[in-house]
């Protein structure tokens, strides 16, 4: 079986609120909003939110499925498409990169880049959900 997710991360820099989302596309090309994955936390790091979204998608898919994850974060798609995925960025998100690499050793995961804010329905849906997650944290903190 083939499972596809669109993911996105969002940060409200002024408030230090981050959100992420992963939304599954079913076999008919429709988005499963009912089972979308969202999360929020205090963060000003967009890459962290994007990585959390990709990891959430990878974890939620059935282990035996072929998994395609679409992200608008070019650094993530580039790092995951390299033949030597083991040598990805070493930065404040190293633990998240490690988690993603570990998931890739036990699952058939492909990460593809999609241009953000270009009208792609999956990217737009994930963007709305990630932004809403960040905004919900802002409301809770105020």
N, C-alpha and C positions, 0 to 999 in steps of 0.2 A: 504494500500500500504506500501511497505517496501523500505526505502531509506538508502543507505550505502555510507559512506564517508571514505576516508583515509586522515589523517591529519599529518602534520609535522611542526616543527619549526626549524629554523637554526639561528645561531649567528656567525658573524665574530668578534671574541673577540678583536682582535687587533684594529679594526676600530669602534667598538661599534655599529655595524649595525645588526639588527635582521630582520628576515623575517618569514612568516608563510604561509601555504597553506592548502587548503581543496579541494579534488577532488572527485566528485561523481562517483560511479560505477553504470552503468545502469543495467537493468534487464538481459541483455545478458552478463554481466560480463565485459563490455567495459568501459573505463574511458572517462568521458565527459570533455575533455580538454578545449573545447570552453567556458564552464561555470565554470571553476575552480575559486576558490576564493583565492586571494593572498593579502598580505599586508606587509608593512615594516615600521620600526620605529627605532629610536636610542635606542638600548638596548643591554646589555650583558647578559641578563637573558634567558636562554634556556626555563625554565619552563614557563615564561611569553609568549614566542612565541608559545609554544605548547598549552597552554591554549587558546590563541587567536585563534588558528587554530580550536580547538574543538568547541569553542563558535561560530565561523563563520559558521561552518558546521551545528551546531544545529539550528542557526537562519535561515539559508537558506532553510532548509527542510520544506515542507508543514507541518503545525501544526498537522494535523490528521494522518500523517504517523508514522509508527514504524520506528525509526531511530537507526541505528547501526553506531557507529563511531569507526574507528580503529586508534590507536595511538601507537607509539613506546616509549612513555614516561610512564614507569611503575608506577610512583607515581600517575599519573592522572588516569590510568585505575584501580589501586588498590583503590584509594580514591572513585571513582565512583561506584565500585562494592560492597563496604561495605553496609551492611543493613542500617546503620545510616549515610547516605551521608551528613547529615547536619553538621557533625563534621569533616570537612576536614581541611587541613593545614591552620594555621594562620601564614602568613608571608607577605612579600612585595606584594604578589599577591592576598591578601585576597579579594580585590574588584572583581577580575576576578573569583575567586572561588565562590563568592556570585552570580555573574551573571550566572555562569554555574548551580549552584544549583537552581536559580530561573527558568531557562529554563527547568530544569528537573521536576519542579512542574506542568508545563503546557503541557509538551510533553512526549512521550514515548521514552526515550533515553537510549540506552545501549552503554557503552564505553568498547571496548575490546582492549587488548594489542596484538601487533604483534611485533615480534623481528625485530629491525631495521637493515638495511644493510645485510639482509639475503636472498635477491633475491625475496622478495615478490613484485609483480608488482605494487600493489597499494601503498605500502610504498615507493618504489623507485620513483614512479611518484610524490608523495607528497614531497619527499625529494628534488628532482630536482627543483620543483617549489618554495619551501621555500628557498632553497639556491639561486636561481635566484633572488628572491625578495630581499634578504639581499644584494646580489651583486649589484643590481640595485640602492639601496640606497647608497652604497659605491661610485658608479660612480657619483651620484648626489651630494654627499657631497664633492667630490674632485675637 
